[in-house]
Amino acid sequence: MNFISKFLKLYINSSIHVALAVVSFACLTYLDFGLEIKSSVLVFVFFSTLVAYTFVKYIPLVKQKEVRLSDSLKFILFLSVVSVLPIFISLFYFDLEVIGFIVLLGVLTLLYVLPFLPEAKNLRDVSGLKIFIIASVWTGATVVLPFLSSEVELSSLDTEQIIYIMGRFLIVIALIIPFEIRDLELDDIYLKTLPQVFGVLQTKVFGIVLIITSMFLMSLIIHDTYIFVYMHLFILLLVVLSKRHNAFLYTVLLVEAVPILWFLLKYFTA
């Protein structure tokens, strides 16, 4: 039991779980539009997510010289360094437009962490911006990137593809809401997260509105299955039941597993 607990903790802290979630959303995009799944994109999305989340979570900690690195943290950092190789190799399979978009996502991720604004601020510290930056990067990596890899130019996106992008953006914001509620007492007040500004109840109502809107948008373009309806209702339940205390596993394990479950349901019923 102790081994399982340690393994689960390492699995979550190493960002493998969230990386699988992002890859699952990318796969879902391919399936929803009947596109050929590009393994190079999945490799890039998985390992770049792993590196990005490790960078965001642990680099500030590593920079503190008095902090002693545990064996698990050393493993996580080693895994991130090794992950750079498959990221680099996957770039050779992309054309210039795809690489240009990847650079844009990379810059946005770096600015999320590194200070570049007055008073040593990064994008994460800009009031009310954090949730929208995360949703933009997730949407770009899991929808726009699969489109571009399938030779769909940004300038030629059709109505269905634009609606899909909007729906994914809204549902990612909804999935972040349980995390914001969990961190209500931990986040600095200047961040002005949704629960800080509107309160927990109003934030949940806002999340419900986002979920219903996303479900409506998806109903306009997806007609071969009702899985998206079931998953939206499941996310709605997760948002409603989210809480401030003792919610670590609820968010990082269950909420982040939603894209994985969504993809598996779609894949095995297709």
C-alpha positions in Angstrom: 0.0 0.0 0.0 2.9 2.3 0.8 4.5 1.5 -2.6 1.2 2.3 -4.4 0.9 5.6 -2.5 4.5 6.6 -3.4 4.1 5.6 -7.0 0.8 7.6 -7.3 2.5 10.6 -5.7 5.4 10.4 -8.1 3.1 9.8 -11.1 1.2 13.0 -10.2 4.2 15.2 -9.2 6.2 14.2 -12.3 3.3 15.7 -14.4 2.9 12.4 -16.3 -0.8 12.5 -15.4 -1.4 16.0 -16.7 0.7 15.2 -19.8 -1.5 12.2 -20.6 -4.6 14.5 -20.1 -3.3 17.0 -22.7 -2.4 14.2 -25.1 -5.9 12.7 -24.7 -7.5 16.0 -25.6 -5.3 16.2 -28.7 -6.3 12.7 -29.7 -9.9 13.6 -29.2 -9.6 16.5 -31.7 -8.2 14.0 -34.3 -11.1 11.6 -33.6 -13.9 14.3 -33.6 -12.8 15.5 -37.1 -11.8 12.1 -38.5 -8.2 13.2 -38.9 -5.2 10.9 -39.0 -3.5 10.9 -35.6 0.0 12.2 -35.9 2.4 10.4 -33.6 4.9 13.2 -33.9 2.3 15.7 -32.5 1.5 13.3 -29.6 5.1 12.9 -28.7 5.7 16.6 -28.8 2.5 17.4 -26.8 3.3 14.8 -24.1 6.9 15.6 -23.4 6.5 19.4 -23.8 3.7 19.3 -21.3 5.8 17.3 -18.9 8.7 19.8 -19.3 6.5 22.9 -19.1 4.7 21.8 -15.9 7.9 20.8 -14.2 9.4 24.1 -15.2 6.4 26.0 -13.8 6.2 24.0 -10.5 9.8 23.3 -9.6 12.2 25.7 -11.1 11.3 28.4 -8.5 12.0 25.9 -5.8 15.3 24.7 -7.3 16.5 28.3 -7.5 16.3 28.5 -3.7 19.8 27.4 -2.7 18.9 26.4 0.8 16.4 23.9 -0.4 17.6 20.3 -0.4 16.5 18.3 -3.4 14.7 15.0 -2.5 15.3 11.8 -4.6 11.9 12.1 -6.1 12.5 15.7 -7.2 15.9 14.8 -8.6 14.1 12.0 -10.7 11.5 14.5 -11.8 14.1 17.0 -13.0 16.1 14.2 -14.7 12.9 13.1 -16.5 12.3 16.6 -17.7 15.9 16.9 -19.0 15.6 13.6 -20.8 12.2 14.7 -22.3 13.9 17.5 -24.2 15.3 14.9 -26.7 12.0 13.5 -28.0 10.7 17.1 -28.2 13.7 18.1 -30.3 13.3 15.0 -32.6 9.6 15.6 -33.1 10.3 19.1 -34.4 11.9 17.6 -37.6 8.5 16.3 -38.6 6.8 19.7 -38.6 6.6 22.3 -41.3 7.4 26.0 -40.6 3.9 27.0 -39.8 3.6 24.4 -37.1 7.0 25.3 -35.7 6.0 28.9 -35.6 2.9 28.1 -33.7 4.9 25.9 -31.3 7.3 28.8 -30.7 4.3 31.1 -29.9 3.0 28.6 -27.3 6.5 28.2 -25.9 7.0 32.0 -25.5 3.6 32.2 -23.8 4.6 29.4 -21.4 7.9 31.1 -20.6 6.3 34.5 -20.0 3.8 32.8 -17.6 6.7 32.0 -15.3 9.6 34.3 -16.1 9.4 37.9 -14.9 9.4 40.4 -17.7 6.9 43.1 -16.5 7.7 46.0 -14.1 8.0 45.0 -10.4 9.3 41.5 -11.5 5.9 40.3 -12.7 5.2 37.4 -15.0 1.9 36.7 -16.8 0.8 34.4 -13.9 1.0 37.3 -11.5 -1.1 39.6 -13.7 -4.5 39.9 -11.9 -7.2 37.7 -13.4 -5.1 36.5 -16.3 -3.8 33.1 -15.1 -6.8 30.9 -15.9 -7.1 32.3 -19.5 -3.4 31.8 -20.2 -3.6 28.2 -19.2 -6.8 27.6 -21.2 -5.2 29.3 -24.3 -2.1 27.1 -24.2 -4.1 23.9 -23.6 -6.5 24.9 -26.5 -3.6 25.7 -28.8 -1.8 22.4 -28.0 -4.8 20.2 -28.2 -6.9 21.7 -31.0 -4.9 24.2 -33.1 -1.8 22.1 -33.3 -3.6 18.9 -34.4 -5.3 21.0 -37.1 -2.1 22.5 -38.3 -0.4 19.1 -38.4 -3.3 17.9 -40.6 -2.5 20.7 -43.1 -5.3 23.0 -42.0 -4.1 26.5 -42.2 -5.1 29.1 -39.6 -6.3 31.4 -42.2 -8.6 28.8 -43.6 -10.3 27.5 -40.5 -14.0 26.8 -41.2 -17.0 27.5 -38.9 -17.0 24.0 -37.3 -13.3 24.2 -36.5 -13.7 27.7 -34.9 -16.7 26.5 -32.9 -14.6 23.5 -31.7 -11.8 25.8 -30.6 -14.2 27.9 -28.7 -15.8 24.9 -27.0 -12.5 23.5 -26.0 -11.4 26.8 -24.6 -14.5 27.1 -22.4 -14.4 23.5 -21.2 -10.7 23.9 -20.2 -11.6 27.0 -18.1 -14.3 25.0 -16.5 -11.9 22.2 -15.6 -9.5 24.8 -14.0 -12.2 26.1 -11.7 -11.9 23.2 -9.1 -8.2 24.0 -8.9 -9.0 27.7 -8.3 -11.5 26.8 -5.6 -9.0 24.5 -4.0 -6.3 27.1 -3.9 -8.5 30.0 -2.7 -6.7 30.3 0.6 -3.3 29.7 -1.0 -3.3 32.1 -3.9 -2.1 35.6 -3.3 -5.0 38.1 -3.2 -3.5 40.2 -6.0 -4.0 37.3 -8.5 -7.7 38.0 -8.4 -8.7 34.4 -9.3 -12.4 33.8 -10.0 -13.2 32.6 -6.5 -11.4 35.5 -5.0 -13.4 38.0 -7.0 -16.8 36.4 -7.2 -16.8 33.9 -4.4 -17.1 30.1 -4.6 -20.8 29.9 -5.3 -20.8 32.4 -8.1 -17.6 30.8 -9.6 -19.4 27.5 -9.7 -22.4 29.1 -11.4 -20.0 30.7 -13.9 -18.4 27.3 -14.5 -21.9 25.7 -15.1 -22.6 28.5 -17.7 -19.3 27.7 -19.5 -20.0 24.0 -19.5 -23.6 24.4 -20.9 -22.3 26.9 -23.5 -19.5 24.5 -24.6 -22.0 21.6 -24.7 -24.3 23.7 -27.0 -21.4 24.5 -29.3 -20.3 20.9 -29.5 -23.9 19.9 -30.3 -23.7 22.0 -33.5 -20.8 20.1 -34.9 -20.8 16.6 -33.4 -23.6 14.3 -34.4 -22.1 10.8 -34.4 -22.2 10.3 -30.6 -23.5 11.7 -27.3 -20.3 11.1 -25.4 -19.6 14.8 -25.3 -22.9 15.3 -23.6 -22.1 12.8 -20.9 -18.6 14.2 -20.3 -19.9 17.8 -20.1 -22.5 16.7 -17.5 -19.7 14.8 -15.6 -17.5 18.0 -15.6 -20.5 20.0 -14.4 -20.8 17.6 -11.5 -17.1 17.9 -10.7 -17.4 21.7 -10.6 -20.5 21.6 -8.4 -18.8 19.2 -5.9 -15.4 21.0 -5.9 -14.3 22.3 -2.5 -11.6 24.3 -0.7 -10.4 21.7 1.8 -8.8 18.2 1.3 -9.3 18.4 -2.4 -5.8 17.6 -3.7 -6.5 14.2 -5.1 -9.9 15.3 -6.2 -8.4 17.9 -8.5 -5.0 16.5 -9.7 -6.2 12.9 -10.0 -9.9 13.0 -10.9 -10.5 16.3 -12.6 -7.3 16.0 -14.7 -8.4 12.5 -15.7 -11.4 13.9 -17.5 -9.7 14.2 -20.9 -8.2 10.7 -20.6 -11.7 9.2 -19.8 -13.3 11.3 -22.6 -10.7 10.1 -25.2 -11.0 6.4 -24.1 -14.8 6.5 -24.3 -14.6 8.1 -27.8 -11.9 5.7 -29.0 -13.6 2.5 -27.9 -17.0 3.5 -29.1 -15.9 4.9 -32.5 
